[in-house]
């Protein structure tokens, strides 16, 4: 438990990485941009069979149910709902 306090002062002497990296990825979606964006902004109700088993779920974290948006534009509030309320 004291190791961070003992090694902390020496950590400052180590060189810090200063490189910048850019990572891009893309996925081809067979739909219009408007249809795709609508599913990013608001997530319709997700059925349990649509979800893949993930580590977070095994650890007891609730799964996602849906996400709604109060209104379009700046100031809109996104409300994400998870299992168990």
mmCIF file as gemmi writes it, N, C-alpha and C atoms, coordinates in Angstrom:
data_model
loop_
_atom_site.group_PDB
_atom_site.id
_atom_site.type_symbol
_atom_site.label_atom_id
_atom_site.label_alt_id
_atom_site.label_comp_id
_atom_site.label_asym_id
_atom_site.label_entity_id
_atom_site.label_seq_id
_atom_site.pdbx_PDB_ins_code
_atom_site.Cartn_x
_atom_site.Cartn_y
_atom_site.Cartn_z
_atom_site.occupancy
_atom_site.B_iso_or_equiv
_atom_site.pdbx_formal_charge
_atom_site.auth_seq_id
_atom_site.auth_asym_id
_atom_site.pdbx_PDB_model_num
ATOM 1 N N . UNK Axp A 1 ? 0.808 -1.189 0 1 0 ? 1 A 1
ATOM 2 C CA . UNK Axp A 1 ? 0 0 0 1 0 ? 1 A 1
ATOM 3 C C . UNK Axp A 1 ? 0.857 1.261 0 1 0 ? 1 A 1
ATOM 4 N N . UNK Axp A 2 ? 2.069 1.175 0.478 1 0 ? 2 A 1
ATOM 5 C CA . UNK Axp A 2 ? 2.914 2.368 0.521 1 0 ? 2 A 1
ATOM 6 C C . UNK Axp A 2 ? 3.764 2.514 -0.736 1 0 ? 2 A 1
ATOM 7 N N . UNK Axp A 3 ? 3.735 1.495 -1.598 1 0 ? 3 A 1
ATOM 8 C CA . UNK Axp A 3 ? 4.563 1.527 -2.805 1 0 ? 3 A 1
ATOM 9 C C . UNK Axp A 3 ? 4.341 2.778 -3.661 1 0 ? 3 A 1
ATOM 10 N N . UNK Axp A 4 ? 3.106 3.214 -3.908 1 0 ? 4 A 1
ATOM 11 C CA . UNK Axp A 4 ? 2.923 4.439 -4.697 1 0 ? 4 A 1
ATOM 12 C C . UNK Axp A 4 ? 3.588 5.662 -4.069 1 0 ? 4 A 1
ATOM 13 N N . UNK Axp A 5 ? 3.578 5.736 -2.748 1 0 ? 5 A 1
ATOM 14 C CA . UNK Axp A 5 ? 4.181 6.887 -2.069 1 0 ? 5 A 1
ATOM 15 C C . UNK Axp A 5 ? 5.708 6.83 -2.146 1 0 ? 5 A 1
ATOM 16 N N . UNK Axp A 6 ? 6.267 5.622 -2.127 1 0 ? 6 A 1
ATOM 17 C CA . UNK Axp A 6 ? 7.719 5.454 -2.199 1 0 ? 6 A 1
ATOM 18 C C . UNK Axp A 6 ? 8.217 5.72 -3.615 1 0 ? 6 A 1
ATOM 19 N N . UNK Axp A 7 ? 7.49 5.186 -4.625 1 0 ? 7 A 1
ATOM 20 C CA . UNK Axp A 7 ? 7.941 5.325 -6.015 1 0 ? 7 A 1
ATOM 21 C C . UNK Axp A 7 ? 7.467 6.617 -6.68 1 0 ? 7 A 1
ATOM 22 N N . UNK Axp A 8 ? 6.479 7.303 -6.102 1 0 ? 8 A 1
ATOM 23 C CA . UNK Axp A 8 ? 5.94 8.532 -6.688 1 0 ? 8 A 1
ATOM 24 C C . UNK Axp A 8 ? 6.976 9.579 -7.042 1 0 ? 8 A 1
ATOM 25 N N . UNK Axp A 9 ? 7.889 9.917 -6.137 1 0 ? 9 A 1
ATOM 26 C CA . UNK Axp A 9 ? 8.894 10.932 -6.46 1 0 ? 9 A 1
ATOM 27 C C . UNK Axp A 9 ? 9.806 10.527 -7.621 1 0 ? 9 A 1
ATOM 28 N N . UNK Axp A 10 ? 10.076 9.244 -7.774 1 0 ? 10 A 1
ATOM 29 C CA . UNK Axp A 10 ? 10.949 8.783 -8.865 1 0 ? 10 A 1
ATOM 30 C C . UNK Axp A 10 ? 10.217 8.786 -10.204 1 0 ? 10 A 1
ATOM 31 N N . UNK Axp A 11 ? 8.902 8.675 -10.169 1 0 ? 11 A 1
ATOM 32 C CA . UNK Axp A 11 ? 8.115 8.669 -11.399 1 0 ? 11 A 1
ATOM 33 C C . UNK Axp A 11 ? 8.259 9.987 -12.156 1 0 ? 11 A 1
ATOM 34 N N . UNK Axp A 12 ? 8.44 11.075 -11.433 1 0 ? 12 A 1
ATOM 35 C CA . UNK Axp A 12 ? 8.584 12.384 -12.065 1 0 ? 12 A 1
ATOM 36 C C . UNK Axp A 12 ? 9.838 12.467 -12.919 1 0 ? 12 A 1
ATOM 37 N N . UNK Axp A 13 ? 10.838 11.632 -12.635 1 0 ? 13 A 1
ATOM 38 C CA . UNK Axp A 13 ? 12.09 11.679 -13.392 1 0 ? 13 A 1
ATOM 39 C C . UNK Axp A 13 ? 12.001 10.899 -14.701 1 0 ? 13 A 1
ATOM 40 N N . UNK Axp A 14 ? 10.973 10.088 -14.881 1 0 ? 14 A 1
ATOM 41 C CA . UNK Axp A 14 ? 10.822 9.308 -16.107 1 0 ? 14 A 1
ATOM 42 C C . UNK Axp A 14 ? 10.343 10.194 -17.246 1 0 ? 14 A 1
ATOM 43 N N . UNK Axp A 15 ? 10.838 9.946 -18.457 1 0 ? 15 A 1
ATOM 44 C CA . UNK Axp A 15 ? 10.364 10.749 -19.596 1 0 ? 15 A 1
ATOM 45 C C . UNK Axp A 15 ? 8.905 10.409 -19.906 1 0 ? 15 A 1
ATOM 46 N N . UNK Axp A 16 ? 8.154 11.429 -20.269 1 0 ? 16 A 1
ATOM 47 C CA . UNK Axp A 16 ? 6.752 11.206 -20.623 1 0 ? 16 A 1
ATOM 48 C C . UNK Axp A 16 ? 6.613 11.131 -22.139 1 0 ? 16 A 1
ATOM 49 N N . UNK Axp A 17 ? 5.75 10.251 -22.619 1 0 ? 17 A 1
ATOM 50 C CA . UNK Axp A 17 ? 5.552 10.157 -24.069 1 0 ? 17 A 1
ATOM 51 C C . UNK Axp A 17 ? 4.899 11.439 -24.586 1 0 ? 17 A 1
ATOM 52 N N . UNK Axp A 18 ? 5.363 11.899 -25.732 1 0 ? 18 A 1
ATOM 53 C CA . UNK Axp A 18 ? 4.799 13.131 -26.273 1 0 ? 18 A 1
ATOM 54 C C . UNK Axp A 18 ? 4.321 12.953 -27.71 1 0 ? 18 A 1
ATOM 55 N N . UNK Axp A 19 ? 4.039 11.723 -28.096 1 0 ? 19 A 1
ATOM 56 C CA . UNK Axp A 19 ? 3.56 11.513 -29.452 1 0 ? 19 A 1
ATOM 57 C C . UNK Axp A 19 ? 2.039 11.626 -29.492 1 0 ? 19 A 1
ATOM 58 N N . UNK Axp A 20 ? 1.545 11.978 -30.647 1 0 ? 20 A 1
ATOM 59 C CA . UNK Axp A 20 ? 0.115 12.148 -30.855 1 0 ? 20 A 1
ATOM 60 C C . UNK Axp A 20 ? -0.311 11.13 -31.902 1 0 ? 20 A 1
ATOM 61 N N . UNK Axp A 21 ? -1.382 10.417 -31.629 1 0 ? 21 A 1
ATOM 62 C CA . UNK Axp A 21 ? -1.845 9.4 -32.568 1 0 ? 21 A 1
ATOM 63 C C . UNK Axp A 21 ? -3.3 9.664 -32.926 1 0 ? 21 A 1
ATOM 64 N N . UNK Axp A 22 ? -3.634 9.358 -34.142 1 0 ? 22 A 1
ATOM 65 C CA . UNK Axp A 22 ? -4.996 9.504 -34.618 1 0 ? 22 A 1
ATOM 66 C C . UNK Axp A 22 ? -5.478 8.138 -35.065 1 0 ? 22 A 1
ATOM 67 N N . UNK Axp A 23 ? -6.589 7.713 -34.527 1 0 ? 23 A 1
ATOM 68 C CA . UNK Axp A 23 ? -7.16 6.42 -34.89 1 0 ? 23 A 1
ATOM 69 C C . UNK Axp A 23 ? -8.533 6.672 -35.491 1 0 ? 23 A 1
ATOM 70 N N . UNK Axp A 24 ? -8.764 6.129 -36.648 1 0 ? 24 A 1
ATOM 71 C CA . UNK Axp A 24 ? -10.057 6.266 -37.306 1 0 ? 24 A 1
ATOM 72 C C . UNK Axp A 24 ? -10.59 4.888 -37.63 1 0 ? 24 A 1
ATOM 73 N N . UNK Axp A 25 ? -11.889 4.741 -37.542 1 0 ? 25 A 1
ATOM 74 C CA . UNK Axp A 25 ? -12.522 3.492 -37.939 1 0 ? 25 A 1
ATOM 75 C C . UNK Axp A 25 ? -13.851 3.828 -38.592 1 0 ? 25 A 1
ATOM 76 N N . UNK Axp A 26 ? -14.326 2.923 -39.396 1 0 ? 26 A 1
ATOM 77 C CA . UNK Axp A 26 ? -15.606 3.154 -40.057 1 0 ? 26 A 1
ATOM 78 C C . UNK Axp A 26 ? -16.336 1.827 -40.225 1 0 ? 26 A 1
ATOM 79 N N . UNK Axp A 27 ? -17.637 1.941 -40.328 1 0 ? 27 A 1
ATOM 80 C CA . UNK Axp A 27 ? -18.493 0.778 -40.541 1 0 ? 27 A 1
ATOM 81 C C . UNK Axp A 27 ? -19.465 1.143 -41.649 1 0 ? 27 A 1
ATOM 82 N N . UNK Axp A 28 ? -19.583 0.282 -42.624 1 0 ? 28 A 1
ATOM 83 C CA . UNK Axp A 28 ? -20.536 0.498 -43.709 1 0 ? 28 A 1
ATOM 84 C C . UNK Axp A 28 ? -21.928 0.122 -43.218 1 0 ? 28 A 1
ATOM 85 N N . UNK Axp A 29 ? -22.872 1.037 -43.345 1 0 ? 29 A 1
ATOM 86 C CA . UNK Axp A 29 ? -24.248 0.795 -42.921 1 0 ? 29 A 1
ATOM 87 C C . UNK Axp A 29 ? -25.146 0.923 -44.14 1 0 ? 29 A 1
ATOM 88 N N . UNK Axp A 30 ? -25.979 -0.07 -44.349 1 0 ? 30 A 1
ATOM 89 C CA . UNK Axp A 30 ? -26.877 -0.065 -45.504 1 0 ? 30 A 1
ATOM 90 C C . UNK Axp A 30 ? -28.128 0.742 -45.256 1 0 ? 30 A 1
ATOM 91 N N . UNK Axp A 31 ? -27.972 2.031 -44.955 1 0 ? 31 A 1
ATOM 92 C CA . UNK Axp A 31 ? -29.107 2.921 -44.709 1 0 ? 31 A 1
ATOM 93 C C . UNK Axp A 31 ? -28.679 4.347 -44.999 1 0 ? 31 A 1
ATOM 94 N N . UNK Axp A 32 ? -29.645 5.233 -45.093 1 0 ? 32 A 1
ATOM 95 C CA . UNK Axp A 32 ? -29.326 6.637 -45.328 1 0 ? 32 A 1
ATOM 96 C C . UNK Axp A 32 ? -28.682 7.242 -44.087 1 0 ? 32 A 1
ATOM 97 N N . UNK Axp A 33 ? -28 8.367 -44.263 1 0 ? 33 A 1
ATOM 98 C CA . UNK Axp A 33 ? -27.379 9.066 -43.131 1 0 ? 33 A 1
ATOM 99 C C . UNK Axp A 33 ? -28.439 9.492 -42.119 1 0 ? 33 A 1
ATOM 100 N N . UNK Axp A 34 ? -29.586 9.944 -42.581 1 0 ? 34 A 1
ATOM 101 C CA . UNK Axp A 34 ? -30.656 10.363 -41.666 1 0 ? 34 A 1
ATOM 102 C C . UNK Axp A 34 ? -31.163 9.198 -40.827 1 0 ? 34 A 1
ATOM 103 N N . UNK Axp A 35 ? -31.33 8.037 -41.456 1 0 ? 35 A 1
ATOM 104 C CA . UNK Axp A 35 ? -31.812 6.86 -40.719 1 0 ? 35 A 1
ATOM 105 C C . UNK Axp A 35 ? -30.775 6.415 -39.694 1 0 ? 35 A 1
ATOM 106 N N . UNK Axp A 36 ? -29.51 6.452 -40.061 1 0 ? 36 A 1
ATOM 107 C CA . UNK Axp A 36 ? -28.44 6.068 -39.134 1 0 ? 36 A 1
ATOM 108 C C . UNK Axp A 36 ? -28.333 7.037 -37.971 1 0 ? 36 A 1
ATOM 109 N N . UNK Axp A 37 ? -28.386 8.323 -38.276 1 0 ? 37 A 1
ATOM 110 C CA . UNK Axp A 37 ? -28.26 9.338 -37.22 1 0 ? 37 A 1
ATOM 111 C C . UNK Axp A 37 ? -29.415 9.252 -36.23 1 0 ? 37 A 1
ATOM 112 N N . UNK Axp A 38 ? -30.601 8.949 -36.727 1 0 ? 38 A 1
ATOM 113 C CA . UNK Axp A 38 ? -31.772 8.826 -35.848 1 0 ? 38 A 1
ATOM 114 C C . UNK Axp A 38 ? -31.546 7.755 -34.79 1 0 ? 38 A 1
ATOM 115 N N . UNK Axp A 39 ? -30.804 6.693 -35.12 1 0 ? 39 A 1
ATOM 116 C CA . UNK Axp A 39 ? -30.539 5.621 -34.162 1 0 ? 39 A 1
ATOM 117 C C . UNK Axp A 39 ? -29.365 5.946 -33.242 1 0 ? 39 A 1
ATOM 118 N N . UNK Axp A 40 ? -28.581 6.949 -33.588 1 0 ? 40 A 1
ATOM 119 C CA . UNK Axp A 40 ? -27.51 7.398 -32.702 1 0 ? 40 A 1
ATOM 120 C C . UNK Axp A 40 ? -28.085 8.352 -31.656 1 0 ? 40 A 1
ATOM 121 N N . UNK Axp A 41 ? -28.961 9.231 -32.088 1 0 ? 41 A 1
ATOM 122 C CA . UNK Axp A 41 ? -29.545 10.239 -31.215 1 0 ? 41 A 1
ATOM 123 C C . UNK Axp A 41 ? -30.529 9.621 -30.226 1 0 ? 41 A 1
ATOM 124 N N . UNK Axp A 42 ? -31.368 8.734 -30.718 1 0 ? 42 A 1
ATOM 125 C CA . UNK Axp A 42 ? -32.355 8.037 -29.879 1 0 ? 42 A 1
ATOM 126 C C . UNK Axp A 42 ? -32.215 6.547 -30.124 1 0 ? 42 A 1
ATOM 127 N N . UNK Axp A 43 ? -32.089 5.79 -29.049 1 0 ? 43 A 1
ATOM 128 C CA . UNK Axp A 43 ? -31.978 4.338 -29.173 1 0 ? 43 A 1
ATOM 129 C C . UNK Axp A 43 ? -33.325 3.736 -28.815 1 0 ? 43 A 1
ATOM 130 N N . UNK Axp A 44 ? -33.996 3.107 -29.798 1 0 ? 44 A 1
ATOM 131 C CA . UNK Axp A 44 ? -35.293 2.505 -29.483 1 0 ? 44 A 1
ATOM 132 C C . UNK Axp A 44 ? -35.113 1.341 -28.505 1 0 ? 44 A 1
ATOM 133 N N . UNK Axp A 45 ? -36.197 0.924 -27.895 1 0 ? 45 A 1
ATOM 134 C CA . UNK Axp A 45 ? -36.164 -0.157 -26.897 1 0 ? 45 A 1
ATOM 135 C C . UNK Axp A 45 ? -35.387 -1.351 -27.441 1 0 ? 45 A 1
ATOM 136 N N . UNK Axp A 46 ? -34.452 -1.835 -26.622 1 0 ? 46 A 1
ATOM 137 C CA . UNK Axp A 46 ? -33.593 -2.957 -26.995 1 0 ? 46 A 1
ATOM 138 C C . UNK Axp A 46 ? -34.164 -4.226 -26.367 1 0 ? 46 A 1
ATOM 139 N N . UNK Axp A 47 ? -34.413 -5.224 -27.196 1 0 ? 47 A 1
ATOM 140 C CA . UNK Axp A 47 ? -34.905 -6.506 -26.687 1 0 ? 47 A 1
ATOM 141 C C . UNK Axp A 47 ? -33.733 -7.297 -26.118 1 0 ? 47 A 1
ATOM 142 N N . UNK Axp A 48 ? -33.922 -8.07 -25.055 1 0 ? 48 A 1
ATOM 143 C CA . UNK Axp A 48 ? -32.825 -8.834 -24.443 1 0 ? 48 A 1
ATOM 144 C C . UNK Axp A 48 ? -32.082 -9.726 -25.43 1 0 ? 48 A 1
ATOM 145 N N . UNK Axp A 49 ? -32.786 -10.305 -26.4 1 0 ? 49 A 1
ATOM 146 C CA . UNK Axp A 49 ? -32.13 -11.191 -27.366 1 0 ? 49 A 1
ATOM 147 C C . UNK Axp A 49 ? -31.216 -10.435 -28.342 1 0 ? 49 A 1
ATOM 148 N N . UNK Axp A 50 ? -31.325 -9.11 -28.377 1 0 ? 50 A 1
ATOM 149 C CA . UNK Axp A 50 ? -30.457 -8.308 -29.241 1 0 ? 50 A 1
ATOM 150 C C . UNK Axp A 50 ? -29.091 -8.054 -28.616 1 0 ? 50 A 1
ATOM 151 N N . UNK Axp A 51 ? -28.964 -8.25 -27.317 1 0 ? 51 A 1
ATOM 152 C CA . UNK Axp A 51 ? -27.715 -7.969 -26.608 1 0 ? 51 A 1
ATOM 153 C C . UNK Axp A 51 ? -26.819 -9.196 -26.566 1 0 ? 51 A 1
ATOM 154 N N . UNK Axp A 52 ? -25.542 -8.979 -26.804 1 0 ? 52 A 1
ATOM 155 C CA . UNK Axp A 52 ? -24.567 -10.042 -26.655 1 0 ? 52 A 1
ATOM 156 C C . UNK Axp A 52 ? -24.115 -10.078 -25.2 1 0 ? 52 A 1
ATOM 157 N N . UNK Axp A 53 ? -23.712 -11.253 -24.738 1 0 ? 53 A 1
ATOM 158 C CA . UNK Axp A 53 ? -23.219 -11.379 -23.376 1 0 ? 53 A 1
ATOM 159 C C . UNK Axp A 53 ? -21.877 -10.653 -23.266 1 0 ? 53 A 1
ATOM 160 N N . UNK Axp A 54 ? -21.73 -9.802 -22.254 1 0 ? 54 A 1
ATOM 161 C CA . UNK Axp A 54 ? -20.507 -9.023 -22.073 1 0 ? 54 A 1
ATOM 162 C C . UNK Axp A 54 ? -20.025 -9.129 -20.636 1 0 ? 54 A 1
ATOM 163 N N . UNK Axp A 55 ? -18.743 -8.86 -20.44 1 0 ? 55 A 1
ATOM 164 C CA . UNK Axp A 55 ? -18.127 -8.938 -19.125 1 0 ? 55 A 1
ATOM 165 C C . UNK Axp A 55 ? -18.862 -8.057 -18.109 1 0 ? 55 A 1
ATOM 166 N N . UNK Axp A 56 ? -19.232 -6.853 -18.513 1 0 ? 56 A 1
ATOM 167 C CA . UNK Axp A 56 ? -19.912 -5.93 -17.594 1 0 ? 56 A 1
ATOM 168 C C . UNK Axp A 56 ? -21.211 -6.546 -17.078 1 0 ? 56 A 1
ATOM 169 N N . UNK Axp A 57 ? -21.926 -7.239 -17.939 1 0 ? 57 A 1
ATOM 170 C CA . UNK Axp A 57 ? -23.187 -7.868 -17.521 1 0 ? 57 A 1
ATOM 171 C C . UNK Axp A 57 ? -22.908 -9.014 -16.555 1 0 ? 57 A 1
ATOM 172 N N . UNK Axp A 58 ? -21.863 -9.777 -16.807 1 0 ? 58 A 1
ATOM 173 C CA . UNK Axp A 58 ? -21.468 -10.863 -15.899 1 0 ? 58 A 1
ATOM 174 C C . UNK Axp A 58 ? -21.096 -10.31 -14.521 1 0 ? 58 A 1
ATOM 175 N N . UNK Axp A 59 ? -20.557 -9.081 -14.501 1 0 ? 59 A 1
ATOM 176 C CA . UNK Axp A 59 ? -20.141 -8.468 -13.239 1 0 ? 59 A 1
ATOM 177 C C . UNK Axp A 59 ? -21.327 -7.855 -12.487 1 0 ? 59 A 1
ATOM 178 N N . UNK Axp A 60 ? -22.498 -7.874 -13.1 1 0 ? 60 A 1
ATOM 179 C CA . UNK Axp A 60 ? -23.682 -7.375 -12.425 1 0 ? 60 A 1
ATOM 180 C C . UNK Axp A 60 ? -24.154 -6.001 -12.859 1 0 ? 60 A 1
ATOM 181 N N . UNK Axp A 61 ? -23.479 -5.392 -13.843 1 0 ? 61 A 1
ATOM 182 C CA . UNK Axp A 61 ? -23.932 -4.094 -14.325 1 0 ? 61 A 1
ATOM 183 C C . UNK Axp A 61 ? -25.207 -4.28 -15.139 1 0 ? 61 A 1
ATOM 184 N N . UNK Axp A 62 ? -26.165 -3.394 -14.995 1 0 ? 62 A 1
ATOM 185 C CA . UNK Axp A 62 ? -27.422 -3.536 -15.737 1 0 ? 62 A 1
ATOM 186 C C . UNK Axp A 62 ? -27.214 -3.27 -17.226 1 0 ? 62 A 1
ATOM 187 N N . UNK Axp A 63 ? -27.976 -3.972 -18.046 1 0 ? 63 A 1
ATOM 188 C CA . UNK Axp A 63 ? -27.9 -3.796 -19.488 1 0 ? 63 A 1
ATOM 189 C C . UNK Axp A 63 ? -28.717 -2.598 -19.946 1 0 ? 63 A 1
ATOM 190 N N . UNK Axp A 64 ? -28.394 -2.05 -21.11 1 0 ? 64 A 1
ATOM 191 C CA . UNK Axp A 64 ? -29.141 -0.897 -21.625 1 0 ? 64 A 1
ATOM 192 C C . UNK Axp A 64 ? -30.535 -1.316 -22.088 1 0 ? 64 A 1
ATOM 193 N N . UNK Axp A 65 ? -31.49 -0.394 -21.973 1 0 ? 65 A 1
ATOM 194 C CA . UNK Axp A 65 ? -32.855 -0.654 -22.408 1 0 ? 65 A 1
ATOM 195 C C . UNK Axp A 65 ? -33.217 0.263 -23.577 1 0 ? 65 A 1
ATOM 196 N N . UNK Axp A 66 ? -32.989 1.565 -23.417 1 0 ? 66 A 1
ATOM 197 C CA . UNK Axp A 66 ? -33.273 2.527 -24.477 1 0 ? 66 A 1
ATOM 198 C C . UNK Axp A 66 ? -32.663 3.878 -24.118 1 0 ? 66 A 1
ATOM 199 N N . UNK Axp A 67 ? -32.652 4.798 -25.074 1 0 ? 67 A 1
ATOM 200 C CA . UNK Axp A 67 ? -32.212 6.172 -24.821 1 0 ? 67 A 1
ATOM 201 C C . UNK Axp A 67 ? -33.151 7.114 -25.56 1 0 ? 67 A 1
ATOM 202 N N . UNK Axp A 68 ? -33.61 8.133 -24.863 1 0 ? 68 A 1
ATOM 203 C CA . UNK Axp A 68 ? -34.524 9.108 -25.465 1 0 ? 68 A 1
ATOM 204 C C . UNK Axp A 68 ? -33.896 10.49 -25.411 1 0 ? 68 A 1
ATOM 205 N N . UNK Axp A 69 ? -34.405 11.386 -26.231 1 0 ? 69 A 1
ATOM 206 C CA . UNK Axp A 69 ? -33.907 12.754 -26.291 1 0 ? 69 A 1
ATOM 207 C C . UNK Axp A 69 ? -35.081 13.69 -26.073 1 0 ? 69 A 1
ATOM 208 N N . UNK Axp A 70 ? -34.931 14.643 -25.153 1 0 ? 70 A 1
ATOM 209 C CA . UNK Axp A 70 ? -36.043 15.543 -24.83 1 0 ? 70 A 1
ATOM 210 C C . UNK Axp A 70 ? -36.411 16.438 -26.013 1 0 ? 70 A 1
ATOM 211 N N . UNK Axp A 71 ? -35.397 16.883 -26.75 1 0 ? 71 A 1
ATOM 212 C CA . UNK Axp A 71 ? -35.647 17.695 -27.947 1 0 ? 71 A 1
ATOM 213 C C . UNK Axp A 71 ? -34.375 17.754 -28.769 1 0 ? 71 A 1
ATOM 214 N N . UNK Axp A 72 ? -34.506 18.084 -30.031 1 0 ? 72 A 1
ATOM 215 C CA . UNK Axp A 72 ? -33.358 18.213 -30.929 1 0 ? 72 A 1
ATOM 216 C C . UNK Axp A 72 ? -32.58 19.477 -30.599 1 0 ? 72 A 1
ATOM 217 N N . UNK Axp A 73 ? -31.293 19.482 -30.898 1 0 ? 73 A 1
ATOM 218 C CA . UNK Axp A 73 ? -30.487 20.691 -30.788 1 0 ? 73 A 1
ATOM 219 C C . UNK Axp A 73 ? -29.838 20.898 -29.437 1 0 ? 73 A 1
ATOM 220 N N . UNK Axp A 74 ? -29.172 22.052 -29.328 1 0 ? 74 A 1
ATOM 221 C CA . UNK Axp A 74 ? -28.467 22.409 -28.105 1 0 ? 74 A 1
ATOM 222 C C . UNK Axp A 74 ? -29.453 22.487 -26.95 1 0 ? 74 A 1
ATOM 223 N N . UNK Axp A 75 ? -29.083 21.892 -25.83 1 0 ? 75 A 1
ATOM 224 C CA . UNK Axp A 75 ? -29.945 21.912 -24.657 1 0 ? 75 A 1
ATOM 225 C C . UNK Axp A 75 ? -30.824 20.688 -24.525 1 0 ? 75 A 1
ATOM 226 N N . UNK Axp A 76 ? -30.859 19.849 -25.57 1 0 ? 76 A 1
ATOM 227 C CA . UNK Axp A 76 ? -31.628 18.609 -25.482 1 0 ? 76 A 1
ATOM 228 C C . UNK Axp A 76 ? -30.985 17.687 -24.449 1 0 ? 76 A 1
ATOM 229 N N . UNK Axp A 77 ? -31.812 16.962 -23.736 1 0 ? 77 A 1
ATOM 230 C CA . UNK Axp A 77 ? -31.322 16.074 -22.689 1 0 ? 77 A 1
ATOM 231 C C . UNK Axp A 77 ? -31.536 14.625 -23.102 1 0 ? 77 A 1
ATOM 232 N N . UNK Axp A 78 ? -30.457 13.849 -23.08 1 0 ? 78 A 1
ATOM 233 C CA . UNK Axp A 78 ? -30.517 12.439 -23.402 1 0 ? 78 A 1
ATOM 234 C C . UNK Axp A 78 ? -30.73 11.658 -22.104 1 0 ? 78 A 1
ATOM 235 N N . UNK Axp A 79 ? -31.735 10.817 -22.095 1 0 ? 79 A 1
ATOM 236 C CA . UNK Axp A 79 ? -32.015 9.996 -20.915 1 0 ? 79 A 1
ATOM 237 C C . UNK Axp A 79 ? -31.83 8.531 -21.313 1 0 ? 79 A 1
ATOM 238 N N . UNK Axp A 80 ? -30.826 7.9 -20.71 1 0 ? 80 A 1
ATOM 239 C CA . UNK Axp A 80 ? -30.543 6.492 -20.963 1 0 ? 80 A 1
ATOM 240 C C . UNK Axp A 80 ? -31.186 5.666 -19.866 1 0 ? 80 A 1
ATOM 241 N N . UNK Axp A 81 ? -31.89 4.613 -20.258 1 0 ? 81 A 1
ATOM 242 C CA . UNK Axp A 81 ? -32.55 3.744 -19.298 1 0 ? 81 A 1
ATOM 243 C C . UNK Axp A 81 ? -31.855 2.387 -19.308 1 0 ? 81 A 1
ATOM 244 N N . UNK Axp A 82 ? -31.635 1.834 -18.108 1 0 ? 82 A 1
ATOM 245 C CA . UNK Axp A 82 ? -30.976 0.549 -17.96 1 0 ? 82 A 1
ATOM 246 C C . UNK Axp A 82 ? -31.881 -0.412 -17.207 1 0 ? 82 A 1
ATOM 247 N N . UNK Axp A 83 ? -31.577 -1.706 -17.298 1 0 ? 83 A 1
ATOM 248 C CA . UNK Axp A 83 ? -32.35 -2.717 -16.588 1 0 ? 83 A 1
ATOM 249 C C . UNK Axp A 83 ? -32.461 -2.367 -15.113 1 0 ? 83 A 1
ATOM 250 N N . UNK Axp A 84 ? -33.593 -2.613 -14.526 1 0 ? 84 A 1
ATOM 251 C CA . UNK Axp A 84 ? -33.789 -2.36 -13.104 1 0 ? 84 A 1
ATOM 252 C C . UNK Axp A 84 ? -34.078 -0.906 -12.773 1 0 ? 84 A 1
ATOM 253 N N . UNK Axp A 85 ? -34.268 -0.078 -13.792 1 0 ? 85 A 1
ATOM 254 C CA . UNK Axp A 85 ? -34.589 1.331 -13.548 1 0 ? 85 A 1
ATOM 255 C C . UNK Axp A 85 ? -33.382 2.181 -13.34 1 0 ? 85 A 1
